[in-house]
Amino acid sequence: MRNLIKAFVLLFLFFACGKSSNGNHFQKETLASQETYAARRYEMVHLQIQQRGVKDSLVLAAMRKVPRHEFVSETMKNLAYSDQPLPIGENQTISQPYIVAFMTECLGLKGGEKVLEIGTGSGYQAAVLAEIVKQVYSIEIIASLGLAADKKLKSLGYHNIQVKIGDGYLGWPEQAPFDGIIVTAAPDHIPQPLVDQLKIGGKMIIPVGDYFQELIQVTKKADGSIKKKSVLPVVFVPMTGKAQKK
Ligand SMILES: C[S@@+](CC[C@H](N)C(=O)[O-])C[C@H]1O[C@@H](n2cnc3c(N)ncnc32)[C@H](O)[C@@H]1O
C-alpha cells in the first residue's frame, strides 16, 4: 500500500512538473530532483559567492534562481553547482559561478537596463542577466553553441534575450547604445566598437590579456573617454575573430 501511494505521488510530481510556469519546457526531472538542485544552488550562492564578498541583492537572487544544471550536458549535471568552470563542447566553458556573479555585480545594474553580452557560450550568463534587466543581447561566434543556447533559453522561458551568431568584437551597433556590456572571452585590448556602443555612465566588464589576464571594469565618462579599473586576475578563453587579427 505504501509503495502504491509512493508511486501515485511520484506520478503526480512528474506531471505537475511537466510544464514550467513560463513556457512549454517539458522537464524530465521530478520535483525531488529539482529541490535537490535548488538546495545546491542556495548553498553555492552562500558558500562560493556571498562569502567571497558579492553583495548585490539582484545578483544573488538571480544566481539563486537560474537552473545552472540546465546549461550543461547530462554528464556534467552533478557538477553544475561546484566551484569551477565546466566544459560545454567546442573547447569552450561555462564560467565558474563566482565569476558570473562577480562580473554581473561589476555592471552595477538596477533593473530595466539593456545589456550586451559577448560570448553566449551555454547561455547561462545571459539567463542570469535576463533575471535582472529588461533586455539582453548576446553574441556567440561559434554557431553550434549560439544556436543551442538560443534553443535552451527559449525552452526555459527567457524571452528577453536575443542571441546572434557573429563576431562580438564588433558589438551590435543596430541595438546600441547599451547600459552595460559584459565580455566573457579575452581579447588583448579593449575593442573600440564596444566602447563606442556603451552609454555615457554605462559600465563594461571585460577580461583583457593573453597568458595573464585582468578583469577590467570600464566606465564611460560624459566626454566619451573611459575610466579603467583592474578588479581581478582571471583566466578566460581567448576572444577569437577580429580580436586576433589586429
Ligand atoms: C567562457 S565562454 C562563455 C561562457 C558563457 N558566457 C556562459 O555563460 O556559458 C566564452 C565564449 O566566447 C565565445 N567567443 C570567443 N570569441 C568570440 C567573439 N569574437 N565573438 C563572440 N563570441 C566569442 C566562445 O566561443 C565561447 O563560447
The ligand as a Tripos MOL2 file, in Angstrom:
@<TRIPOS>MOLECULE
LIG
   27    29     1     0     0
SMALL
NO_CHARGES

@<TRIPOS>ATOM
      1 C1         33.8890   31.4040  -21.3050 C.3       1 LIG1
      2 S1         32.8640   31.0970  -22.6780 S.3       1 LIG1
      3 C2         31.4220   31.9590  -22.2680 C.3       1 LIG1
      4 C3         30.5840   31.4210  -21.2140 C.3       1 LIG1
      5 C4         29.1630   31.9210  -21.3280 C.3       1 LIG1
      6 N1         29.0310   33.3280  -21.0600 N.3       1 LIG1
      7 C5         28.2510   31.0730  -20.4990 C.2       1 LIG1
      8 O1         27.5420   31.6050  -19.6390 O.co2     1 LIG1
      9 O2         28.2330   29.8660  -20.7330 O.co2     1 LIG1
     10 C6         33.4140   32.2250  -23.9330 C.3       1 LIG1
     11 C7         32.5900   32.2000  -25.1930 C.3       1 LIG1
     12 O3         33.0130   33.2900  -26.0030 O.3       1 LIG1
     13 C8         32.9240   32.8930  -27.3420 C.3       1 LIG1
     14 N2         33.7120   33.8010  -28.1670 N.ar      1 LIG1
     15 C9         35.0620   33.8550  -28.3530 C.ar      1 LIG1
     16 N3         35.3900   34.8610  -29.1920 N.ar      1 LIG1
     17 C10        34.2200   35.4570  -29.5430 C.ar      1 LIG1
     18 C11        33.8900   36.5510  -30.3990 C.ar      1 LIG1
     19 N4         34.8130   37.2310  -31.0840 N.pl3     1 LIG1
     20 N5         32.5820   36.8820  -30.5140 N.ar      1 LIG1
     21 C12        31.6090   36.2070  -29.8510 C.ar      1 LIG1
     22 N6         31.8660   35.1630  -29.0500 N.ar      1 LIG1
     23 C13        33.1580   34.7980  -28.8900 C.ar      1 LIG1
     24 C14        33.4220   31.4690  -27.3010 C.3       1 LIG1
     25 O4         33.0600   30.7540  -28.4460 O.3       1 LIG1
     26 C15        32.7820   30.9540  -26.0240 C.3       1 LIG1
     27 O5         31.5360   30.3600  -26.2670 O.3       1 LIG1
@<TRIPOS>BOND
     1     1     2 1
     2     2     3 1
     3     2    10 1
     4     3     4 1
     5     4     5 1
     6     5     6 1
     7     5     7 1
     8     7     8 2
     9     7     9 1
    10    10    11 1
    11    11    12 1
    12    11    26 1
    13    12    13 1
    14    13    14 1
    15    13    24 1
    16    14    15 ar
    17    14    23 ar
    18    15    16 ar
    19    16    17 ar
    20    17    18 ar
    21    17    23 ar
    22    18    19 1
    23    18    20 ar
    24    20    21 ar
    25    21    22 ar
    26    22    23 ar
    27    24    25 1
    28    24    26 1
    29    26    27 1
@<TRIPOS>SUBSTRUCTURE
     1 LIG1         1 GROUP 0 **** ****
